[in-house]
């Protein structure tokens, strides 16, 4: 299913416990894209957030495609905290 747009100032806690300040820059039926600032390193990154309801096969396929496209892509698995 499609994710809620959420609040642009929301924070995500990722598997490595990094905090990101987010600004939504796009999205669609398969997830939302955010311009993010890593609050620990001050590095700007892009994050794609997908619904946990998405079938695991779809997510695995997307990670494989991203790795091929970006070479050394390191996918982050995030959980939206409210």
Helices and strands as residue ranges (DSSP letters): E 11-14, E 19-28, E 31-38, E 44-49, H 56-70, E 78-80
